[in-house]
Every structure is written in structure tokens, then in C-alpha cells.
Amino acid sequence: MKRKLITAIGVAAMLVSVAACGGDDGDSGDKAGADGYAGQTLTVWVMDGSSPDQWQKDVQAAFEKKTKAKVKFEIQQWNGIQQKLTTALSEENPPDVFEIGNTQTPAYAKTGGLADLADLKSSIGADWTESLNKSSIYDGKQYAAPWYFANRVVIYNKKVWADAGIKDTPKTRDEFYADLKQIGEKTKAEPIYLPGQNWYHFVGLTIGEGAELVKKDGDKYVSNLDDPKVAAAMETYKKFQALSKAPKDKDEATPQQAEVFAKGNVGAFIGMGWEAGTAIAANKKIESDIGYFTIPGATADKPEGVFLGGSNLAVAAGSKKQALANEFLKIALSDKYEGELAKLNGVIPNKESLQTNLTGNAVAEAAAPAAAGGGTTPLIPEWAAVENAPNPVKTYMTAVLNGKTPAEAAKQVESEFNKRLAQQQ
């Protein structure tokens, strides 16, 4: 399933303030009891590809049966959604419920555009996976609900590994490295294709180290790239990248790493599940050789840290149908329909107990074990500008790979990093 998830979840560099419109006492507002909702229509914005038609039909039927109200799903495109949603939330009749990228959530919460969902959390969210719910919380309040997620896995060529005499997939980082070295020594294949700026994988490594990319300095955020834990993550990245012929100053899309892998002479790459589909589209003969496994961590009992890309569901603070919106979320996020979404789309659900719905989906089964220990980029509105090209984190990575120490590289980008963090303060 090819998704534009990871490239779309960054917030636009600046978000205009959202004036939250309050509900009124007129006939368009919520009325107590299911019968009181009859005749109302709830507007729900979901992104293209997020919710299968069958899921929408099933949720719609359950919602209409319970509330006697209608629900209207409106499909949105990731391209341009930040400005469109910002504008919509400032108007009198915003969408009542909407999908929002998990790392977008803090910026919208800061504007006042999102309703407080504390009651929803207490009623249905007691067992939401903590790592998945973090992005729904801003300033200590629950401003959204975790919906679905995805993370990177190792996509490997089973034939190349067999040719190298490797029978089992690795369970630790050291075993992974040793297997890749063996591929380099016993075959003509490139052990791993790892470009120097696959920065979301690097973010995962920092999460695994327990590192933070920013820190508080008084009342502002500043770069924390000089943290020894960040340096340790970068040294791990450098060790594996040394086994690759990929350019040190390019990311995974330049060239598209899946297309490089598709040629059949690469042992593995680290990517999203949909990238296997890209490889197959480029070379159908490789399909039977593709396998997946969880990115191994320092010890066998804990997978590597991963960046969790995904979406939350939120309610517009200006919606006049707050109670009805909550009824929708209770249904859409129920175990039944959350599980159905996971099964149909192969995405990580918001509860570990629902991961049984991923059985039989090789990519999802490889991704799921790392979700509980995953994380995101800093969940602060100020982070958005950091990701704009040229991303200073990418510059930092390339500098280290080209010979600078992590401390020297951190110093090199510190001024630009801090300048960007100050843009929304």
C-alpha cells in the first residue's frame, strides 16, 4: 500500500492563528439522546487512502443506527491540506471531525482549533498505546485521538541472503551488521542500500537511544544535536552506512531506494512497507524474493527505535456538534472498527491488543513489534520549520559521514537549527 504518509505529516512552516468558533443554542447544535440527533449530518474529513470504502460503509451504518444522524465523509488530499484545514477551522462551519497528521497535531492544538477530548480518552482510551497517543497530547491536554500508524522495517532480498549462507533473520543490531558484512564478503551484492540522509531512520535511532533532538533553553527550544545520545545514534547510522554504496548527501528518494533494490543486487534497505510495491512495480521478478523483518535493536528483547508516522482524529473546537462528533469517534475508534481498519489497510492500530488483526500481513507483522517503543520528531509547533529544505538534520548527517565528529557537525548546523526553531516563537 503506497502512502504519502511520511512526507505529508510535516506541518507547514507557519500556521495562521485559528479562531475557535463556539457552539450556539440553536437547532443546529447537539441535542441530548440519539433521537435528538435525527436530521443532523456530521462532516468528517479523511485523507485520500486512509479509510477504505468498506470501513467507511461499516462505520457509517453503525453511526446512523446508533444516533439516527447522517455522516458525510469528504476525502482530502495531503498536498495543501495544512492551509486548507487552517482556513476551514477559522470559519463558522468547519468539518466536525477530521484526520490530522500526528506531528501536525501540536501546531493545530496551539492555535485553539482543536476540541479537548479528555472525556473521550477516559471513556474509550485507557489502553491506547502510550507511544501512539503522545502526539495527541499538547500542553497536558488530550486534543486528538490516535488512529493509525506505520513505521519502517527491513526489506530484504531473500535470495541474496541465501547466497551468502544466511539462514535466519537477525535478532540484534550486532547480528544484523554481521549478516550484512557476510553478504559483502560472500556475494557480489551491495549489503545494504542506506543513503546518507535517510533521516527518519536516523530519528528512529535517536529514539532508541532515548535522545531528544531539541532541548529547552529558558523559554525557547534549541538544538540538542550535541547530546552524546544523539551522537551515539549517528555513530550507529555511520557504521551501517559504511556498508552501502549509496550517496552520503542524498535521501532515500534520490534516487528512490526501492528502485535501486529492485535491480536484485542489494541485500536490504530500511523503508516503509509500500516501498516493496514500488520495487515490484520496477521489477516484477523480484516479488518472490522480498522478505521483511523488524529492525533489530541493541538487544533481542527490544526492537530498534522507529519513527512513527501516522494520523490522529480530532474534533474542531468550532463544531456545533461536539457530542455527536464524540459519538462518531467512539464508534470509529472502537475495537471493532479500529481492528477492521488495521486489517484492511495493514496499519498499526492504536492498541497493542488489536495487532492480531495484522496476522498474515508480512509487512505489518514486521512493523508492529517496534511500535510500542517508537516515537516522533519533537512534538512542538516550532519543529515545522526545521524540516524545510535544506533540513539541518540532513546536513548534520552528511557532515558526520564525510568525516566530521558528531560534535563538530552539530556545531556546524546549530545556528541554522536554532534560527528555524525561533520562527514560530
NUPANU-503261 format. One line per field, with one value per residue (C-alpha): residue number from 1; y, z, x. Coordinates in steps of 0.1 Angstrom, whole numbers, plus 5000, padded with zeros to 4 digits. Each point is the difference from the previous one (the first is absolute). Example, Ala and Ser with C-alpha at 12.3 -4.5 7.8 and 13.67 -1.06 7.14 Angstrom:
<recs>
resi = 1; 2
v = 4955; 5034
w = 5078; 4993
u = 5123; 5014
</recs>
This chain:
<recs>
resi = 1; 2; 3; 4; 5; 6; 7; 8; 9; 10; 11; 12; 13; 14; 15; 16; 17; 18; 19; 20; 21; 22; 23; 24; 25; 26; 27; 28; 29; 30; 31; 32; 33; 34; 35; 36; 37; 38; 39; 40; 41; 42; 43; 44; 45; 46; 47; 48; 49; 50; 51; 52; 53; 54; 55; 56; 57; 58; 59; 60; 61; 62; 63; 64; 65; 66; 67; 68; 69; 70; 71; 72; 73; 74; 75; 76; 77; 78; 79; 80; 81; 82; 83; 84; 85; 86; 87; 88; 89; 90; 91; 92; 93; 94; 95; 96; 97; 98; 99; 100; 101; 102; 103; 104; 105; 106; 107; 108; 109; 110; 111; 112; 113; 114; 115; 116; 117; 118; 119; 120; 121; 122; 123; 124; 125; 126; 127; 128; 129; 130; 131; 132; 133; 134; 135; 136; 137; 138; 139; 140; 141; 142; 143; 144; 145; 146; 147; 148; 149; 150; 151; 152; 153; 154; 155; 156; 157; 158; 159; 160; 161; 162; 163; 164; 165; 166; 167; 168; 169; 170; 171; 172; 173; 174; 175; 176; 177; 178; 179; 180; 181; 182; 183; 184; 185; 186; 187; 188; 189; 190; 191; 192; 193; 194; 195; 196; 197; 198; 199; 200; 201; 202; 203; 204; 205; 206; 207; 208; 209; 210; 211; 212; 213; 214; 215; 216; 217; 218; 219; 220; 221; 222; 223; 224; 225; 226; 227; 228; 229; 230; 231; 232; 233; 234; 235; 236; 237; 238; 239; 240; 241; 242; 243; 244; 245; 246; 247; 248; 249; 250; 251; 252; 253; 254; 255; 256; 257; 258; 259; 260; 261; 262; 263; 264; 265; 266; 267; 268; 269; 270; 271; 272; 273; 274; 275; 276; 277; 278; 279; 280; 281; 282; 283; 284; 285; 286; 287; 288; 289; 290; 291; 292; 293; 294; 295; 296; 297; 298; 299; 300; 301; 302; 303; 304; 305; 306; 307; 308; 309; 310; 311; 312; 313; 314; 315; 316; 317; 318; 319; 320; 321; 322; 323; 324; 325; 326; 327; 328; 329; 330; 331; 332; 333; 334; 335; 336; 337; 338; 339; 340; 341; 342; 343; 344; 345; 346; 347; 348; 349; 350; 351; 352; 353; 354; 355; 356; 357; 358; 359; 360; 361; 362; 363; 364; 365; 366; 367; 368; 369; 370; 371; 372; 373; 374; 375; 376; 377; 378; 379; 380; 381; 382; 383; 384; 385; 386; 387; 388; 389; 390; 391; 392; 393; 394; 395; 396; 397; 398; 399; 400; 401; 402; 403; 404; 405; 406; 407; 408; 409; 410; 411; 412; 413; 414; 415; 416; 417; 418; 419; 420; 421; 422; 423; 424; 425
v = 5000; 5031; 5029; 5036; 4998; 5008; 5029; 5015; 5001; 5030; 5032; 5030; 5024; 5025; 4995; 5029; 5004; 4981; 5017; 4973; 5006; 4990; 4980; 5017; 4992; 4998; 4970; 4991; 4991; 4967; 4988; 4974; 4964; 4981; 5012; 5036; 4994; 4990; 5022; 5012; 4993; 4996; 5010; 4979; 5008; 4971; 4999; 4982; 4964; 5000; 4983; 4973; 5002; 4969; 5016; 5032; 4981; 4979; 5030; 5020; 4973; 4995; 5038; 5006; 4970; 5014; 5037; 5003; 5026; 4999; 5001; 5015; 4989; 5025; 4988; 5025; 5001; 5003; 5026; 5033; 4986; 5022; 5033; 4985; 4987; 5031; 5021; 4976; 5000; 5038; 5001; 4997; 4965; 4979; 4963; 4984; 4972; 4998; 4980; 5018; 4988; 4990; 5026; 5027; 4997; 5022; 5029; 4999; 4995; 5031; 5021; 4990; 4982; 4966; 4990; 4984; 4963; 4991; 4984; 4978; 4989; 4990; 4981; 4980; 5008; 4985; 4974; 5021; 4992; 5028; 5006; 5004; 5023; 5024; 5021; 5005; 5019; 5036; 5020; 4971; 4999; 4973; 5019; 4971; 4962; 4976; 4983; 4980; 4999; 4986; 4996; 4988; 4964; 4982; 4989; 4974; 4978; 4964; 4987; 5022; 4990; 4963; 5004; 5014; 4969; 5018; 4979; 5021; 5037; 5019; 5007; 5026; 5030; 4982; 4969; 5023; 5016; 4967; 4986; 5031; 4996; 4964; 5010; 5023; 4973; 4971; 5015; 5028; 5018; 5033; 4990; 5028; 5031; 5027; 5036; 5026; 5019; 4974; 5023; 4983; 4969; 5021; 5015; 4964; 4994; 5030; 4988; 4967; 5018; 5020; 5032; 5032; 5022; 5032; 5013; 5029; 5030; 5024; 5006; 4988; 4967; 4996; 4973; 4970; 4983; 5003; 4975; 4969; 4978; 5017; 4994; 4963; 4997; 5017; 4977; 4970; 5015; 5006; 4964; 4986; 5027; 4990; 4967; 5018; 5016; 5025; 5037; 5017; 5032; 4986; 4987; 4968; 5016; 5012; 4975; 4981; 4973; 4974; 5003; 4995; 4969; 4988; 4993; 4969; 5007; 5016; 4979; 5024; 5035; 5016; 5014; 5001; 4970; 5016; 5004; 4962; 5007; 5027; 4974; 4974; 5026; 5006; 4963; 4974; 4972; 5011; 4995; 4965; 5009; 5028; 4995; 5022; 5001; 5024; 5023; 4983; 5019; 4999; 4969; 4973; 5009; 5036; 5010; 5031; 5033; 5011; 5031; 4996; 5017; 5001; 5018; 5011; 5009; 5033; 5020; 5037; 5023; 5020; 4971; 5004; 4962; 4992; 4972; 4984; 5002; 4981; 4974; 4995; 4997; 4974; 4979; 5006; 4994; 4970; 4967; 4987; 5028; 5008; 4964; 4999; 5030; 4983; 4968; 5018; 5025; 4981; 5029; 4999; 5005; 5022; 4970; 4972; 4976; 5007; 4989; 4966; 5015; 5003; 4962; 4989; 5034; 4995; 5037; 5009; 4970; 5013; 5036; 4993; 4989; 5033; 5023; 5000; 5012; 5025; 5037; 5031; 5032; 5026; 5005; 5038; 5025; 5015; 4969; 5005; 5024; 4977; 4975; 5026; 4994; 5001; 4981; 5006; 4965; 4986; 5024; 4988; 4964; 5005; 5020; 4971; 4975; 5022; 4999; 5026; 4989; 5001; 5030; 5019; 4993; 5010; 5033; 5005; 5000; 5014; 5036; 4990; 4974; 5026; 5027; 4977; 4990; 5037; 5006; 4991; 5014
w = 5000; 4988; 5023; 5001; 5037; 5011; 4975; 5008; 5038; 5004; 5008; 4978; 5012; 5013; 5011; 5002; 5033; 5001; 5016; 5016; 4994; 5029; 4997; 5004; 5014; 4967; 4983; 4982; 5033; 5018; 5018; 5027; 4991; 4968; 4988; 5004; 4974; 4973; 4969; 5008; 4977; 5014; 4976; 5002; 4981; 4993; 4979; 4967; 5006; 5037; 5003; 4977; 4985; 5019; 5033; 4993; 4991; 5032; 5023; 4983; 5005; 5037; 5005; 4983; 5019; 5034; 4995; 4973; 4984; 4968; 4994; 4969; 4993; 4979; 4985; 5002; 4983; 5020; 4977; 5013; 5029; 5027; 4985; 4991; 5035; 5017; 4979; 5007; 5037; 5001; 4983; 5014; 4988; 5002; 4994; 5032; 5001; 4980; 4995; 5009; 4997; 5034; 4999; 4988; 5031; 5024; 4975; 4996; 5037; 5007; 4978; 5020; 4971; 5016; 5026; 5033; 4998; 5036; 5005; 4969; 5013; 5034; 4984; 4972; 5001; 5032; 4981; 4970; 4994; 5018; 4973; 4975; 5021; 5008; 4969; 5010; 5032; 5001; 5031; 5021; 4983; 4976; 4968; 4976; 5000; 4985; 4969; 4980; 4995; 4979; 5005; 4982; 4997; 4984; 4964; 4988; 4971; 5012; 4970; 5008; 5036; 4991; 4976; 5029; 5021; 5024; 5012; 5026; 5003; 5027; 5034; 5012; 4985; 5001; 4983; 4973; 4994; 4999; 4974; 4978; 5002; 4990; 4970; 4990; 5005; 4983; 4972; 4974; 5014; 5019; 5036; 5007; 4981; 5026; 4987; 5022; 5007; 5008; 5029; 5012; 5007; 5018; 5021; 5008; 5012; 5023; 5014; 5007; 5019; 5020; 4985; 4992; 4970; 5018; 5035; 5020; 5005; 5022; 4982; 4966; 4983; 4986; 4983; 5020; 4973; 5022; 5025; 5003; 4995; 4966; 4992; 5009; 4976; 4973; 5005; 4996; 4968; 4987; 5008; 4978; 4973; 4995; 4986; 4973; 4967; 5003; 4998; 5033; 4991; 4987; 5016; 4993; 4972; 4980; 4984; 5012; 5021; 4992; 4963; 5008; 5020; 4972; 4978; 5022; 5011; 5034; 5032; 5018; 5006; 5028; 4989; 5002; 4990; 4969; 4986; 4993; 4976; 4983; 4996; 4985; 4976; 4988; 4997; 5004; 5001; 5034; 5018; 5011; 5015; 5022; 5038; 5030; 5036; 5030; 5002; 5027; 5031; 5023; 5018; 4987; 5024; 4987; 4963; 4987; 5005; 4971; 4988; 5002; 4971; 5003; 5005; 5029; 4999; 5014; 5006; 4990; 5029; 4979; 4992; 5012; 5002; 5027; 5017; 4966; 4990; 5031; 4992; 4966; 5016; 5024; 4971; 4976; 5027; 5016; 5000; 4972; 4975; 5011; 4995; 4966; 4988; 5011; 4981; 4968; 4998; 5018; 5023; 5037; 5022; 5030; 5025; 5002; 5007; 4965; 4982; 4995; 4971; 4982; 4999; 4965; 4989; 4998; 5000; 5028; 5021; 4996; 5009; 5030; 5026; 4998; 5004; 5038; 5002; 4971; 5000; 4979; 4992; 5029; 5006; 5001; 4975; 4996; 4983; 4967; 4986; 5007; 4974; 4972; 4974; 5006; 5031; 5025; 5014; 4966; 4998; 5033; 4989; 4968; 5019; 5024; 4971; 4982; 5030; 5025; 5036; 5012; 5022; 4971; 4978; 5027; 5004; 4962; 4998; 5034; 4989; 4971; 5022; 5027; 4975; 4987; 5035; 5007; 4970; 5018; 5034
u = 5000; 5018; 4993; 5012; 4999; 5036; 5005; 4966; 5000; 5023; 4982; 5003; 5026; 4975; 4964; 4977; 4981; 4967; 4971; 4979; 4964; 4978; 4968; 4966; 4966; 4982; 4985; 5033; 5017; 5001; 4969; 5001; 4992; 5002; 4965; 5012; 5027; 4974; 5003; 5036; 5029; 5036; 5027; 5032; 5032; 5023; 5031; 5002; 5009; 4995; 4966; 4988; 4965; 4989; 5012; 4981; 4968; 5002; 5007; 4973; 4974; 5009; 5000; 4967; 4984; 5012; 4994; 4973; 5023; 5019; 5037; 5016; 5036; 5020; 5032; 5029; 5035; 5032; 5013; 4989; 4980; 5017; 4988; 4966; 4994; 5013; 4976; 4971; 5006; 4997; 4967; 4965; 4993; 5032; 5001; 4987; 5026; 5032; 5031; 5032; 5036; 5014; 5028; 4976; 4979; 5020; 5000; 4962; 4994; 5021; 4978; 4968; 4985; 4996; 4974; 5011; 4994; 5008; 4965; 5006; 5034; 4985; 4971; 5017; 5037; 5013; 5020; 5012; 5036; 5019; 5026; 4972; 4979; 5028; 4995; 4963; 5010; 5010; 5008; 4987; 4966; 4985; 4993; 4996; 4998; 5025; 4987; 5026; 5038; 5028; 5037; 5031; 5011; 5029; 4990; 5025; 5008; 4996; 5020; 5030; 4999; 4998; 5029; 5020; 4992; 4977; 4971; 4983; 4991; 5020; 4986; 5026; 5017; 5034; 4985; 4985; 5034; 5018; 4975; 5004; 5038; 4997; 4979; 5028; 5027; 4982; 4980; 5003; 4970; 5000; 4992; 4976; 4988; 5001; 5003; 5017; 4968; 4973; 4993; 4968; 5020; 5025; 4972; 4991; 5035; 4999; 4967; 5017; 5028; 4974; 5013; 4982; 5007; 4991; 5003; 4986; 5022; 4980; 4967; 5012; 5010; 5035; 5020; 5010; 5021; 5031; 4985; 5022; 4969; 4993; 5037; 4997; 4970; 5020; 5029; 4977; 4987; 5035; 5011; 4972; 5003; 5036; 4988; 4980; 5009; 4972; 5009; 5006; 4983; 4967; 4968; 4981; 4980; 5031; 5001; 4970; 5016; 4973; 5009; 5037; 4990; 4978; 5031; 5007; 5035; 4993; 4997; 4976; 4987; 4981; 4967; 4962; 4980; 4986; 5035; 5000; 4972; 5021; 5028; 4976; 4986; 5035; 5009; 4972; 5025; 5012; 4967; 5006; 5034; 4987; 4998; 4996; 5012; 4999; 5030; 5021; 5010; 5030; 4985; 4977; 4972; 4995; 4998; 5018; 4983; 4979; 4983; 4962; 4983; 4962; 4968; 4978; 4963; 4989; 4969; 4998; 4996; 4976; 4978; 4964; 4997; 5025; 4980; 4991; 5036; 5010; 4974; 5016; 5035; 4987; 4989; 5029; 5026; 4982; 5018; 4978; 5006; 5035; 5008; 4983; 5020; 5033; 4990; 4989; 5029; 5028; 5006; 5009; 4969; 4998; 5000; 5025; 4972; 4987; 5032; 4985; 4982; 5034; 5005; 5009; 5012; 5038; 5008; 4977; 5012; 5035; 4991; 4978; 5026; 5018; 4969; 4999; 5036; 4996; 4997; 4999; 5019; 4996; 4963; 5002; 4986; 5035; 5012; 4983; 5025; 5029; 4989; 5000; 5027; 5029; 4992; 5029; 4997; 5008; 5029; 5012; 4998; 5020; 5026; 5006; 5001; 5026; 5023; 4990; 4994; 4964; 5010; 5015; 4970; 4976; 5019; 4999; 4962; 4992; 4994; 4976; 4983; 4993; 4990; 4973; 4988; 4995; 4978; 4967; 5009
</recs>
